[in-house]
Amino acid sequence: MKSTDKYTLLTQALEKAKKTAQKYINTEDGGTCNFDSPAIDYREMHMSKAKAEEAIKAAGLGCFEWKLWSKTYLVICGIGTGQGNRNTRMAEAACESLKASGIAATMYYQMD
């Protein structure tokens, strides 16, 4: 596989994850305000940070870096809507979709 192929696959997986999350768009949004989002381990996928960021941007999303112990993740922003339970459900659905697409994904949980 060419190195550029994995970036295209990441963009496609993120676009699919956004669509998957939309099934929760009209659910209740009570609970704690949060910034919950899926995050990807671009290093585990042997990607450069800059190219992974470009792939995320190509999917119409944003990101920021999250360092957790010896790992560095890119937290994906812009998938969920709302500020509480709805946002969490959408982020978790997107994370599961990314995993199903073969992306090394986890969840970033943060209360506001």
N, C-alpha and C positions, 0 to 999 in steps of 0.2 A: 504494500500500500504506500502510495506517495505521502510525504509528510503533509501536503496540503489537503489531502483527502480527509484526514481526521478532523481538521478544522471545519470543513464543509459539513461533516457528519455532526459535529458539535452544534453548529448553527441549526441544522435540521432537527436535531433532538430538542433543542431549546424551543423552537417553533412548535413542535409537537407538545412539549410540556406546557406551553402557554395555552394551547387549545384544550388540553386535558384539564387544566386548572379552571377553565371557564365553566365547567359543570357546577361549580360552587358559587358562581357569581351572584345568584339570587338567594343565598342562604343567610340566616341571621348572623349578626355581627356584634353580639354582646361580648362580654369578657374583657380581659386585660388588653389594653392597647399594646401593640407589639410591632417589631420589625422582622418577624419570622420570614425566612427566605431559604430557598435551596442554595447550596454551595457546591462547587466542584473542586476536585483535587487535580488541577491541571498537570502537576508534576508526575502524579501517578500515571497519567495518560501520556506521558512523554511529550508534553506540549510546552512551547515557550509561553511565557506570561503575555507578552505583547500580542502574539497571534491568537491566543485564547481570548483576550480582550476584544480583538477585532471580530472574532467569530460571535461573541456575545453581542457586540454592537450591531452586527449584521442581522441578528435575530430581533433587533429593535429593543434590546434590553441594556441595562447598565450593570456595573459591578463595582465592588471594592474588595481590597485585600483583607483577609482575616488570618492571623497567625495564631495557631493553637499548638502549643508544645513544639514539636519538631516539624509540624506540617504547615503548609501555607495553602489557603483556599481562596477562591474568588467567589464572593457572595453575590448571587444573581439578584438584581433589583428590577422591579417593574412587572413581575408576574402576577402578584396578588393585588386585590383591591380591598378596601375596608381598612379597619384598624384593629380588629380583635379576632374573634373566632373564625370569621370568614377568611381573613388573611392567612391564618394558620392552616386552615383546610386547603386553601388554594396552593400554598407553598408546599405542603406535604404531598399533595397530589402531583405537583410538578416534579418534586424530588423523586417520587416513585416512578414517574414516567421517564425521567432521565436515567435512572438505574436500569429500567427495562430496555432502554436504548443502548446500554453498555457504557454509560458515562459514570465515572467514579464520583458519585454525589452523596452528600450528607445534608443535614439540616443545620441552619444557623438560627438559634432561638435567642431573642432579646426582647425583654419587656421595656416599654417606654416609661 
